[in-house]
């Protein structure tokens, strides 16, 4: 008697793989539909968010395709006809067509996302430049000049009070927390009041230059952040999208080629003639 051959993987394992694969694919479809809400295709930010989310979730349907193909292959091996369950073959065909569509979608997402991120980055840099220009313009505005004059008057009054009060004047000179530059100004302005005016003019000019430097440093910092974020998004999403497209195309091509060349049922050998 011939020993009966047994398959290392049972049909229930094939069913589990097929169900998991189908759940992964359907879960991705549900996520993709919810990402479209609210539908606003003319907004560049909406497009960038959509493509980013689709690429980040792209591995889920790809894994689902792999599970589905593995399950249908096990099913076909376990089936005596070598074709597997007909209903699952239809599901497999629909899934493979969907895989080809996803491959085309992700192939289009790559250049679209890269271009949208580039335009958004340029727009952000332009906004920063406009804000910096407005801030620089305000340095020569009457409001800013009034603020500088108020600060100058406040310092003049404080130093004037010290010069009038000998006790406070000596306490300020002996105070370790008072900067040496201020002590020198106090001593010099006591003999020559013009020194105080020169010091206040220098302080006002220094304050304006310091503010201008801070504005330009902040502009440069924001420009660098915008360019870095855009570069990282372009590389990450762009390359991932191309890889996903390749994976879906390979999956669709391999699966469809397997459907075309399904194995036929084995023929029974005729008994040898005596």
PyMOL commands that set and color helices and strands:
alter all, ss='L'
color gray80, all
select helices_A, chain A and resi 11-35+44-56+58-78+86-138+142-164+166-174+180-191+194-260
alter helices_A, ss='H'
color red, helices_A
deselect
rebuild
show_as cartoon
